[in-house]
């Protein structure tokens, strides 16, 4: 795959990711939910940008996280360029392009959203608001896809979690997260083909 095609894939994913996030942010209040099916919902949440909503406490922690992610994206971009120049497997090039697109998509939220949107608590946010909710590099990542495939109480005979309420699959994510997960999945499942050359 050429570098041009790899970058086109990255740009396409970024456009879809950002359009979906801007649509959700400007049409949903925080925690608003729409049922598409019982097992698929659009549920608007925001997080600090770490996996599973984990957080480094304080404003410095958020700045540190965003700065680290920008450096990591530089490394991933170099990996993509290097893979194309060395005529690596298309499995590797596509996987790295997906990971790069997803990482950049979530970084855009972290860097810009705090300055271009107002708050979503109890209201629909406005794009390019005169009263932004945060500072540069302190934005929150928009998530919306929720697939609670099964929800109920686990049997009491199960160790540790027996009798407790359980939801499978309770993560809420976005297009960028799907791209990253798919890229990592390709590297794991097609490991020999991706790194074979």
N, C-alpha and C positions, 0 to 999 in steps of 0.2 A: 504494500500500500504506500502511496506517495505521501509526503508531508502535507501537501495541499488537501488531499482527501481526509487525512487525519484531522487537520485543523477544521475542515468543513463539518466533520462529525462533532467536534468540540463545540463549534459555534451553534450548530443546530440544537444540541442538547441545552446549551446555555440559553438560547432564545426561548425554547419551550419551558425550561425551568423558571426563568424570570417572568415570562408572561403569566404562567400559572400562579406564581407567588403574588405578583401585582394584582391579578384578578381577585384572588382570595382576600388579600389585605384591603382592597378597596370595595369589596362587596360583602364581607363577613365581619361580624363583631368577634372578638376573642372568645373562644370556646363555643361558638355557634356551630351547629352540626346539621348536615343534610343527609338523610338516608337515601342512598342509591339502591342498595339491596340490604337485607338484614346483615349480610356479611361484608358489606362495603359501604363506608360512609366518608363524606367529606367533613372533616372536623378540624377547624382552625385553631392551632396553638402556635406559640412562639417559644423558642428556647435560646440558650446562650451560645449554642453552636457546637457543643460537644456531643458525642454519641450518647443516646439514651437520656438526654437532658442533664448530664453531669455538668458541674460548674466549678470554676476556680473562683473562690470568693473575692469580691471587691472589684473596683474599676481597673486596678492594675492587672488583676488576673485575666480580665476580659481582653485588655490590650495585649498582654503577653500571649494569650491564646491566638488572637487574630494575627499578631506578628509572626508567631511560629508557623501558622497555617500558610501565610504568604511565602515564607521561606521554603516550606515544604512544596508548595505549588511550583516554585522556581526549580526545585530538584526534579519534580515529576515532568515538567515541561522539557527539561534537559534530557531526561530519560526517554521521552517520546522522540525528540529530535535525534538522539543517539541511536535509538532502535531503528528508525527509518533509514538513517545514513548507513547503518550496518546491514541493511536488508534483512532485518529480523522477521520472524514469523508474523503473519497478519493477526494471529491470535494475540500475540504480545502487543502489537501496535494498537489494535482495537481496544484491548483491555486498558492499556495505559491512557489512551485518549478518553475513554469513559471515566476513568478515575480522575484525570485532569479536569474534565468538564464538570464533574460533580463537585470537586474541591473548589474550583473557581466560582461555581454557582452559589455555594454556601458562603464563601468569602465575600462575595458582592453584598449579601445581606448584612454580614457583620460590619463591613466597612461603611456602607452607604445608607442602609435603611434607617438608622437612628437619626440621620439628618434630613431625609427626604419624606418621611412619614410622621404623622402625629400618632398619638396613642390609640390602641384598638380596644381598650377597656371600656365597655358599655357604649361603644360607638363604632361606626365604620371609619377606618382611617382615610385620610386624604393624602394623595400623592403630591409632593412638593408643597407640603404644609408650611405655613409661616410660624407654626409652633411645633417643631420637631420633638420627638420623645427622647432623643439622646444625642450623643456626640459622635464624631467620626470614629470609626473603629470600635464602637460600642453598640452596634445594631443587633437585633435579635433575628434568628433564622426562622423563616416561616415554614411550617409543616402543615399538611392537610390530608394525606391519604391514610385511612384507618380501616383495617381489615380484621374486625373481631370475629374470626371464623367460628369459634365456639366459645360460649360463655356459660358458666354454671358452677355448681359446688362440686368439688372433687370428693370421691368416696372416702369415708372416714377411716377405712383400713389402710390408706396410703400413709407411709411414714412422712413425717415433717409437715407436709401440706394437706394432709387428710382433713376433710370437712370444710376447707377454706374455699372462698369464692375465687375462681380462676378464669382468666380470659386468654384464649389462644387466637390470635396473635395480637398483642396489645400495643405494639409500637405504632407511632404516628410519624410519617415521613414525607419527603418531597421528591421531585424528579431528580434533583442532584444526588440524593441519597440512593435512589434506584440505580443511577449511573455508576456510583462508586461501588455499590454492592455487586452489580453485574460484572464490572471490571475485575473485582477481586475474585468473584466466582469463576470467571473465565480462567484466571491465573491458577486457581486451585484445581478445577475440573480438567482443564486442558493443559496442565503443567508441562508435560513432555512435549506437546506440540508448540506451546508458547516459547519454551526455552530450549527447544531441540537444536536450533541452528547454532 
